[in-house]
Amino acid sequence: MTSSVTIEPYAASHREQALEVLARAYSTNPATIALFENGNRPLDQTRELFALRLNGLPGTKRVAICNDEVVGFAHWTRHPPYTGPVPGSVLERLPEDVASRLAIFMSGLHSHDLPEPHCHLGPVAIDPRFQGRGTARQLLRYFCAAPGAGNTTSFLETDLAANVNLFSTFAFEVIRDVEILGVRNWFMVRLPLETPPA
């Protein structure tokens, strides 16, 4: 049931709970496992990585709230402007091997970004306890109706086949799939909605 879930603007007070949601949702993804090379504390490592990046994400952030708890997170931004795959301030705070793999991974993603202006969606995360309850669909419906998102070309990448199926139900189509760090990534585009007649 999603009746008690609301979508709200991200605020500083959401930070710790949002980080936990992002960490729990992403720590078992193939790209994360490749990034940390099966480190012995993937949840902590994933949280630390998002902690370095969360405040610096430009654009729009939204959280899904249930009973005053953050259970989902979504971010999107307009491209261009583009500020680089990974800020040096982030890389220099990571172990050298992880920083090297992260730079390779993010540069690989960026090399397949759309050249034309678009709205880039991601990261999107749902607390595993709330997956399968429609929370992701609620966040995606919100995104598709948001000004500057639903009425423009949108783009995302994912390393989970299940996500490909989910995003496809919101009119995203796979335009390519590429291996980066040995992990298959799907790149998907959603074309602008037609403007309804006046």
Steps between C-alpha positions, in 0.01 A plus 500: 500500500626850418214706644711609798806590290546864406759659270669805652793730418826380648614701803814494714299326771454203264872451440579214740193297413550564128858378526381179665245444224759561229751272671254215553363528146834525318738289710399176325496638144748346256673834436547562872644154553742557211592842634597370844615160366293305750620705797418360842268787593307592184216672687736732688710567190194583292371733769836675521505552124152652493587713803776659291266563206152572636529869586685574176236352270360789292139516395188354661489255790182338629434253780220251553375523858298242693416557865762778523770266366688536172434186296599622154719756324518639148724758336494662158675788333519680169791421267682715404646653709741219575767530768701182450451130581638508857623808689865473602398585856310170510772288339771626733302384804464141377753216514720522191377177343134590553556854371663360186213261430241770575666741257503230230138405569362855504701600193359193326146605586566857392641390164156353419301800623268668251670784313180703472339682797299268721386427853724240664328277757703332774574383753161351581484282811229321695564353844501120444226468762272707273594348167211330327241726665468755220725764656734508200206540266369785713836679479519441124146631447603811693812539285307457174252771604762744631562822306813467291494122521185355343501754218863454396728217392601297807795266535627248754730206543455187709697184573194294601288314244197528730533877483495487120156340521380755754622804306356355178152528647560877519588525128878478544662303218843337495727669246816304581656267754870506582733319740695726735730340759356170381145608590219527245336843501185593312453855371139607459320799349149633545389740229304816585129463545294655222348831597124452525293717264383830648 
